[in-house]
Amino acid sequence: MIPAGTNVSNAMVVFLTQSDNKGRRNYFGYDKIMLIGFDYSWTYGGKYYAFDEDGNGKANYMRHIYLKNRKNEDAYTSTNLHFSAQWLEQYLRNFNLPVVQCDESTLLGIIRYRPLTEQIGYKYKIEDQKIVRQDMLKRDKLKMELNIIEDRLNKIGVDHFNNFQMTT
């Protein structure tokens, strides 16, 4: 969960997906990223911040643009919020990222819109659960064995080097 607004949260989407003109790395390996509260706007009588209706006055003096959100409600946004929304939307489209918008009150015109309740119900195949758990345990055990082998080889190498130094 990234509890941050616009530029910071956009940066986190970029960080998680690591997409550029050379490829997409999917840094954390997520099969999808769900956007919750990525609305980039506020409605009349709505909250500027989730935790603060007025936003210390911003709800009034940041009304740079009047528009309709995806829910067809009258909404306000600032030039910065609007730019951030357009930038993120273009980034997601250009790299065809596995991002799902779960907030219908958004400015984003992301193709993949699905309600949060539906997305929370998403599950991997149950039959894979046991296999994945067993393979993860095997992997961890093999990593530990590999560390032991590498330590032993390093000690042998240091010992050989030291013996070689003493003979020259």
Secondary structure as UniProt FT lines:
FT   HELIX           6..17
FT   STRAND          19..20
FT   TURN            21..22
FT   STRAND          23..24
FT   TURN            27..28
FT   STRAND          33..35
FT   STRAND          42..43
FT   TURN            44..45
FT   TURN            50..51
FT   TURN            55..57
FT   HELIX           58..61
FT   STRAND          65..68
FT   TURN            70..71
FT   STRAND          74..77
FT   HELIX           79..94
FT   TURN            95..96
FT   STRAND          99..101
FT   TURN            104..105
FT   HELIX           116..120
FT   TURN            126..127
FT   HELIX           128..167
//
